[in-house]
Amino acid sequence: MTTYLQEHLNFTAANIVTESSEDGKDLFMKGICIQGGVKNANERVYPVDEIQNAVKSLNEQVKGGYSVLGEVDHPDDLKINLDRVSHMITEMWMDGPNGHGKLKILPTPMGKLVETMLGSGVKLGVSSRGSGNVSEGSGHVSDFEIITVDIVSQPSAPNAYPTAIYEGLINMNGGHRVLENLKSAGSDTKLQRYLKSEVTKLIKDLKL
């Protein structure tokens, strides 16, 4: 039976690095998205050839012009929720037994939150989301397909930072106004600077 699969990698395990485009307009996160050939924390083993096939399939989607979007936090199904989208996958590749990916942070409300958190020193990890068959006992995964890679908090944290910030924005004084401005900020750099300062204040207030 096909199973919904999520696999978390914290900041250290994923070896996440951030980089900007040459013109400084785009922000990227890059690192390991899924590990192959080892039993992970969920007692599952992804054979390297399964990861290779899944990575190849996703790359073909990207090269074919299909937008592979990812979210902040992770839902309990394979559906992509547009109001939670923070990034798009621009590339995936194999390096040894592991599948690596490059994520472009988008100027969406959730993307702005990710950008602000990274700029404030918050360590974020990733969570692959896909489907496959898991054999009982050995935990070996077959027929694996990567749907997307989400951005998540450190697995050791009791609550995901992005969820706490989003809910805090809604409840804080003037939070609705900030959220509406986030949606319409576009390329207005002055407004973007203001919004970043407001979200940074919230992060400090929440003691994240």
C-alpha positions in Angstrom: 0.0 0.0 0.0 1.3 3.5 -0.9 2.3 5.4 2.2 2.5 9.2 2.7 6.2 9.8 3.7 7.8 12.8 5.5 11.4 12.8 6.4 12.9 15.7 8.5 16.5 16.9 8.4 17.6 19.5 10.8 19.9 22.4 9.9 23.0 20.5 10.8 22.1 17.2 9.1 20.9 19.0 6.0 24.0 21.1 5.9 21.9 24.0 4.8 23.6 27.1 3.3 22.0 30.3 2.1 23.1 32.3 -0.9 21.9 35.3 -2.9 21.8 35.7 -6.7 24.4 37.8 -8.4 22.1 40.8 -8.4 21.1 40.2 -4.8 17.4 40.1 -5.6 16.9 36.4 -4.9 17.6 34.3 -1.8 18.2 30.5 -1.9 18.6 27.7 0.6 20.7 24.7 -0.5 21.5 21.4 1.1 20.6 17.8 1.6 16.9 17.1 1.2 16.8 13.3 1.7 19.4 10.8 2.8 19.9 7.4 1.1 21.1 4.0 2.3 20.8 4.6 6.0 18.0 4.0 8.5 16.6 7.3 9.5 14.7 8.5 12.6 11.5 7.1 11.2 13.1 3.6 11.0 12.9 3.8 7.2 15.6 3.1 4.6 15.6 4.8 1.2 17.8 2.8 -1.2 20.1 5.1 -3.2 18.6 4.0 -6.6 15.1 5.0 -5.3 16.3 8.4 -4.4 18.1 8.7 -7.8 14.9 7.9 -9.7 12.8 10.3 -7.6 15.4 13.1 -8.0 15.6 12.5 -11.8 11.8 12.6 -12.1 11.5 15.9 -10.1 14.2 17.5 -12.1 12.5 16.6 -15.3 9.4 18.4 -14.0 11.5 21.5 -13.2 13.2 21.5 -16.6 9.8 21.0 -18.3 8.6 24.3 -16.9 6.6 22.8 -14.0 6.7 24.9 -10.8 7.5 22.6 -7.9 6.4 24.6 -4.9 7.1 24.0 -1.2 5.6 25.2 2.1 6.6 26.5 5.5 5.9 23.6 7.9 4.3 20.5 6.4 0.7 19.4 6.0 -0.6 15.9 6.6 -1.1 15.2 3.0 0.5 15.7 -0.5 -1.6 18.7 -1.4 0.2 22.0 -2.0 -1.5 24.8 -0.1 -0.9 28.1 -2.0 -1.4 30.3 1.1 1.5 28.4 2.8 3.9 28.4 -0.1 7.3 30.0 0.7 9.6 28.7 -2.0 10.1 26.8 -5.2 12.6 24.0 -6.0 14.9 25.2 -8.8 17.1 22.1 -8.9 17.7 18.7 -7.3 20.8 16.5 -7.8 22.6 13.5 -6.3 25.8 13.8 -4.3 26.9 10.4 -3.1 23.9 8.6 -1.6 21.9 11.8 -0.8 19.5 13.9 -2.7 20.4 17.6 -2.6 18.1 20.5 -3.5 18.2 24.2 -4.2 15.2 26.2 -2.9 14.4 29.7 -4.2 12.6 31.8 -1.5 9.6 33.5 -3.0 8.2 37.0 -2.1 5.0 35.5 -0.6 3.9 36.2 3.0 5.5 32.9 4.1 8.6 33.5 2.0 9.1 36.8 3.6 8.8 35.2 7.0 11.5 32.6 6.0 13.7 35.4 4.7 13.4 37.4 7.9 14.0 34.4 10.1 17.2 33.5 8.2 18.3 37.1 8.4 17.7 37.0 12.2 19.9 33.9 12.6 17.1 31.3 12.9 18.3 27.8 12.0 15.8 26.1 9.7 15.7 22.5 8.4 13.9 20.8 5.6 11.4 18.0 5.3 10.9 16.0 2.1 7.3 15.1 1.3 6.5 12.1 -0.9 4.9 8.7 -1.3 6.1 5.1 -1.6 5.8 1.6 -0.3 7.4 0.6 3.0 8.2 -3.0 3.7 7.3 -4.2 7.2 10.3 -5.2 9.3 13.1 -3.8 7.2 11.6 -0.4 6.6 12.9 -0.3 3.0 11.1 2.1 0.8 10.2 1.3 -2.8 8.4 3.1 -5.6 9.4 6.4 -4.0 8.3 9.7 -5.4 9.3 13.1 -4.1 6.4 15.6 -4.3 8.2 18.5 -2.7 10.6 19.7 0.0 9.2 21.9 2.8 11.0 24.3 5.1 10.6 23.4 8.8 11.9 24.3 12.2 14.5 22.2 14.0 12.8 18.8 14.8 13.7 19.2 18.5 11.6 22.3 18.8 8.1 21.7 20.4 6.5 24.1 18.0 7.5 25.1 14.5 8.7 28.7 14.3 6.8 29.7 11.2 3.4 28.6 12.7 4.1 30.5 15.9 5.0 33.7 13.9 2.1 33.5 11.6 -0.4 33.0 14.4 1.4 35.8 16.4 1.1 38.2 13.5 -2.7 37.5 13.3 -3.1 38.1 17.0 -0.7 41.0 17.6 -1.7 44.6 17.6 -1.8 45.6 13.9 -1.0 42.1 12.8 -3.8 41.9 10.2 -2.4 45.1 8.6 1.1 43.7 8.5 -0.2 40.5 6.8 -2.1 42.5 4.2 0.9 44.6 3.5 3.0 41.5 3.2 0.7 40.3 0.4 1.0 43.5 -1.5 4.6 44.5 -0.8 5.8 43.4 -4.3 9.1 45.2 -5.1 8.5 48.2 -2.8 11.8 48.1 -1.0 10.8 50.7 1.6 7.7 48.7 2.5 9.7 45.5 2.6 12.2 47.0 5.1 9.3 48.1 7.3 7.7 44.7 7.2 11.0 43.0 8.0 11.4 45.2 11.0 7.9 44.4 12.2 8.3 40.7 11.8 11.7 40.9 13.5 10.1 42.6 16.5 7.5 39.8 16.7 10.3 37.2 16.6 11.9 38.9 19.6 8.6 39.2 21.4 7.9 35.5 20.9 11.4 34.8 22.2 12.1 32.3 19.4 
